[in-house]
Amino acid sequence: MLHILLLILKIIGMIIVGILGILVLLIGIILFVPVRYEGKAVCEKTMKNLQAQMRASWLLHLVSFRLAVKDGRIKWKLRVAWKTMMGASESEAEPELKAELELENEKREQMEAKQDEDTGWKTVEKACETQKEALEEALQMEEKAVEKVREAETQTVEESAKIDRKKVEKSGEERKSTSKSNAEKKEKESLINKIKCTFQKICDKIKILLDRKEKVTEFLTDPTQGKAFAKVKKGIVTLLKKIRPKKLSAKIHYGFSDPYNTGKVLAVLGILYPFYGEAVEIEPDFENQILEGSCYIKGRIRVSPFVGLLLKLVLAKEVRLAYRQIKNFKW
């Protein structure tokens, strides 16, 4: 019995060790096997003339991706093991265009048939319209005669009403003079009260903003925040050095219709200068809208540097304290 139990335990142990070994192998493959990439691009004056090719692969081409841009058309191909996915090619697009043309021709024929039917109905409609116009003219003549009678009646009524209004207006003016003086006093008092309330609200808001400014300055000038920011900055710089491409060369001449946008792009490229260095030549154009040049890039990216940076930041005391302070910070 003991031999059987030991044998079963031995088999179970071997299975567990095998599963753990497979897991370690998979984790090692994900962390240390790089994604290799290569790309080329050429452009002349506008984006319509852009021609580009890019390919990437992982784990001995078990996963591969290809992209091509030419004459404003994009083609791509993704292969994962034995399965492939492709974008619409020119040969596949031709039957779709033919079907669209056939549908357009059918719609045109239907429209022409409807137009022929409409011409017959239009003649009938014109005859009806002439009869309607004659009836409308007769009705207008009758309405004018009725209006003249009404105007004569209203004139007599208005004359009698004017006499009564004058008597009422004289008594009303005396009352309005007294009510206006009281209303003006009330309006002045309400304006003064509104001005006082708005001034107090503005003062309260200024006090709140000053208090918040002091809190933010104290939070940012805290030494723990400074140390955490320095560690994060150092880690990002080292990460960019590790993942930057092995080969990079580019000559870019660009410009937008608005010079402000050209300046914004130049500012972003200036921040990234330590990443690409002298390998990239940039020539901004603040007068014309243009995009021309060429580019070549080749390199590889691993997951391990990203995981290493994340572990360093999690294990650093300063970063953890700074995260807690940011989480518990109250405005």
C-alpha positions in Angstrom: 0.0 0.0 0.0 2.8 2.4 0.9 4.5 1.8 -2.4 1.3 2.6 -4.3 0.7 5.8 -2.2 4.3 6.9 -2.8 4.0 6.2 -6.5 0.7 8.3 -6.7 2.4 11.1 -4.8 5.4 10.9 -7.1 3.2 11.1 -10.2 1.2 14.1 -8.7 4.5 15.9 -7.9 5.8 15.3 -11.4 2.6 16.7 -12.9 2.8 19.8 -10.6 6.4 20.4 -11.5 5.6 20.0 -15.2 2.8 22.5 -15.0 5.0 25.0 -13.1 7.7 24.5 -15.6 5.4 25.3 -18.5 4.1 28.4 -16.7 7.7 29.6 -16.0 8.5 29.0 -19.7 5.4 30.9 -20.9 6.2 33.8 -18.5 9.9 33.8 -19.8 8.7 33.8 -23.4 6.3 36.7 -22.8 8.9 38.8 -20.9 12.1 38.2 -22.8 11.1 37.3 -26.4 11.1 40.6 -28.3 8.7 42.0 -30.9 10.8 42.8 -33.9 9.7 45.7 -36.2 10.9 47.4 -39.4 9.3 50.3 -41.3 9.9 52.5 -44.3 8.1 55.6 -45.5 8.4 58.1 -48.3 6.2 61.2 -48.9 6.1 63.9 -51.5 4.3 67.3 -50.8 1.0 65.8 -49.6 -0.4 62.8 -47.6 -2.0 61.4 -50.8 1.5 60.6 -52.2 2.5 58.7 -49.0 4.1 55.3 -49.6 4.9 53.2 -46.5 5.6 49.6 -45.5 5.8 48.2 -42.0 6.2 44.7 -40.7 6.4 43.2 -37.1 6.9 39.7 -35.8 7.1 37.8 -32.5 8.3 34.3 -31.5 9.9 33.1 -34.8 7.1 34.6 -36.9 4.4 32.7 -34.9 2.6 36.1 -34.8 3.3 38.5 -37.7 1.8 41.7 -39.0 2.3 43.6 -42.3 1.0 47.0 -43.4 1.3 48.8 -46.7 0.1 52.2 -47.8 0.1 53.2 -51.4 -1.9 55.7 -53.5 -4.2 56.4 -50.5 -5.0 52.7 -50.1 -4.2 50.7 -47.0 -3.5 47.0 -47.0 -2.8 44.9 -43.9 -2.2 41.2 -43.1 -2.2 39.6 -39.6 -1.1 36.0 -39.0 -1.4 34.2 -35.7 -0.1 30.6 -36.0 -2.1 29.1 -38.9 -4.9 31.7 -39.0 -4.6 34.8 -41.2 -6.6 38.0 -41.5 -6.3 40.3 -44.4 -7.6 43.8 -45.4 -9.7 44.3 -48.6 -7.4 44.1 -51.7 -7.9 45.7 -55.1 -9.2 42.4 -56.6 -11.8 42.1 -53.9 -12.9 45.7 -54.2 -13.6 45.6 -57.9 -16.9 43.4 -57.7 -18.1 45.7 -55.0 -17.6 48.7 -57.3 -19.5 47.0 -60.1 -22.4 46.2 -57.9 -22.6 49.9 -56.8 -22.6 51.0 -60.4 -25.5 48.6 -61.3 -27.5 49.9 -58.3 -26.9 53.5 -59.5 -28.1 52.7 -63.0 -31.3 51.0 -61.7 -32.0 54.1 -59.6 -31.6 56.4 -62.6 -34.0 54.3 -64.7 -36.6 54.5 -61.8 -36.1 58.3 -61.6 -36.7 58.7 -65.3 -39.9 56.6 -65.2 -41.2 58.8 -62.3 -40.4 62.0 -64.2 -42.6 60.8 -67.2 -45.5 60.1 -64.8 -45.0 63.5 -63.2 -45.4 65.4 -66.5 -48.9 64.0 -67.0 -50.0 65.0 -63.5 -48.5 68.5 -63.9 -50.9 69.5 -66.7 -53.9 68.5 -64.6 -52.5 70.4 -61.6 -52.1 73.6 -63.7 -55.8 73.5 -64.7 -56.8 73.1 -61.1 -54.6 76.0 -60.0 -56.2 78.4 -62.6 -59.7 77.6 -61.2 -58.4 78.1 -57.6 -56.9 81.5 -58.5 -60.3 82.7 -59.9 -62.2 81.7 -56.8 -59.6 83.3 -54.5 -59.9 86.6 -56.4 -63.7 86.6 -55.9 -63.3 85.9 -52.2 -60.8 88.7 -51.9 -63.3 91.2 -53.4 -66.0 90.2 -50.9 -63.6 90.5 -48.0 -62.6 94.0 -49.0 -66.3 95.2 -49.0 -66.8 93.7 -45.6 -63.7 95.4 -44.2 -64.9 98.8 -45.4 -68.2 98.4 -43.5 -66.3 97.3 -40.3 -63.9 100.3 -40.5 -66.8 102.8 -40.6 -68.2 101.1 -37.4 -64.9 101.0 -35.6 -64.3 104.8 -36.2 -67.5 105.8 -34.4 -66.7 103.5 -31.5 -63.1 104.8 -31.2 -64.2 108.4 -31.0 -66.4 107.7 -28.1 -63.7 105.6 -26.4 -61.1 108.4 -26.7 -63.2 110.8 -24.7 -63.5 108.3 -21.9 -59.8 107.5 -22.0 -58.7 111.1 -21.6 -60.8 111.3 -18.3 -59.3 108.1 -17.0 -55.7 109.1 -17.9 -55.9 112.3 -16.0 -56.8 110.5 -12.8 -54.2 107.7 -13.6 -51.3 110.1 -14.0 -51.8 111.5 -10.5 -51.6 108.0 -9.1 -48.6 107.0 -11.2 -46.5 109.9 -10.0 -46.9 108.7 -6.4 -46.3 105.0 -7.2 -43.1 105.8 -9.3 -41.4 107.5 -6.4 -42.0 104.5 -4.2 -40.9 102.0 -6.9 -37.6 103.9 -7.5 -36.7 103.8 -3.8 -37.3 100.0 -3.7 -35.2 99.4 -6.9 -32.3 101.4 -5.4 -32.4 99.4 -2.2 -32.5 96.1 -4.1 -29.5 97.1 -6.3 -27.5 98.0 -3.3 -28.3 94.6 -1.6 -27.4 92.7 -4.9 -24.0 94.5 -5.1 -23.2 93.6 -1.5 -24.1 89.9 -2.1 -22.0 89.6 -5.2 -19.0 91.3 -3.6 -19.2 88.9 -0.6 -19.4 85.9 -3.0 -16.3 87.1 -4.9 -14.4 87.6 -1.7 -15.3 84.0 -0.5 -14.2 82.5 -3.8 -10.9 84.3 -3.7 -10.3 83.0 -0.1 -11.1 79.4 -1.2 -8.7 79.7 -4.2 -5.9 81.1 -2.0 -6.4 78.2 0.5 -6.3 75.7 -2.4 -3.2 77.3 -3.8 -1.4 77.0 -0.4 -2.4 73.4 -0.1 -1.2 72.5 -3.7 2.2 74.4 -3.1 2.7 72.6 0.2 1.9 69.2 -1.4 4.2 69.8 -4.4 7.1 71.1 -2.2 6.9 68.1 0.1 10.3 66.2 -0.1 8.6 62.8 -0.5 6.8 64.1 -3.7 10.1 65.4 -5.0 11.9 62.1 -4.5 9.0 60.1 -6.0 9.0 62.4 -9.1 12.8 62.0 -9.5 12.5 58.2 -9.4 9.7 58.1 -11.9 11.6 60.5 -14.2 14.7 58.4 -14.0 12.8 55.2 -14.6 11.1 56.6 -17.7 14.4 57.9 -19.2 16.0 54.5 -18.7 13.0 52.8 -20.3 13.1 55.0 -23.3 16.8 54.2 -23.7 16.1 50.5 -23.6 13.2 50.5 -26.1 14.6 53.1 -28.6 15.1 51.6 -32.1 18.5 50.3 -33.2 18.4 51.9 -36.6 16.7 55.3 -37.2 17.1 57.8 -40.0 14.6 60.4 -41.1 14.4 63.7 -43.1 11.1 65.5 -42.6 9.9 68.8 -44.1 6.5 69.7 -42.8 4.1 72.6 -42.5 0.4 73.4 -41.7 -1.9 76.0 -43.1 -2.0 77.5 -39.5 1.6 78.4 -38.3 0.4 77.8 -34.7 -0.1 74.1 -35.4 3.3 73.9 -36.9 4.8 75.4 -33.8 3.0 73.0 -31.5 4.3 70.0 -33.4 7.8 71.4 -33.3 7.5 71.8 -29.6 6.5 68.1 -29.1 9.4 67.0 -31.4 11.8 69.1 -29.4 10.7 67.3 -26.1 11.4 64.0 -27.9 14.9 65.1 -29.1 16.8 63.0 -26.5 15.0 59.9 -27.8 15.9 60.2 -31.5 18.9 62.6 -31.4 20.7 63.6 -34.5 19.3 60.7 -36.6 16.3 62.8 -37.5 16.4 66.0 -39.5 13.3 68.2 -39.1 12.6 71.3 -41.2 9.4 73.2 -40.3 7.7 75.4 -42.8 5.6 78.2 -41.2 4.3 79.6 -44.6 3.1 76.6 -46.7 1.1 73.4 -46.1 3.5 70.6 -47.0 4.7 67.1 -45.9 7.6 65.5 -47.6 10.6 63.4 -46.7 11.7 59.8 -45.9 12.0 57.6 -42.8 13.5 54.3 -41.9 13.2 52.6 -38.5 14.2 49.1 -37.2 14.3 47.7 -33.7 12.8 45.4 -31.1 10.7 45.8 -27.9 10.6 43.5 -24.9 8.0 43.4 -22.1 10.6 42.9 -19.4 11.7 46.6 -19.2 8.1 47.7 -18.6 7.5 45.1 -15.9 10.9 46.0 -14.3 10.0 49.7 -14.1 6.6 48.9 -12.6 8.1 46.6 -9.9 10.7 49.3 -9.0 8.1 52.0 -8.6 5.8 49.7 -6.6 8.7 48.6 -4.3 10.0 52.2 -3.8 8.8 53.7 -0.4 8.8 57.3 -1.7 6.5 56.4 -4.6 4.1 54.5 -2.4 3.9 57.4 0.1 3.3 59.8 -2.7 0.5 57.7 -4.1 -1.2 57.5 -0.7 -0.9 61.3 -0.3 -2.3 61.9 -3.8 -5.2 59.5 -3.1 -6.0 61.1 0.3 -5.5 64.7 -1.0 -8.5 66.9 -0.5 -9.2 70.2 -2.2 
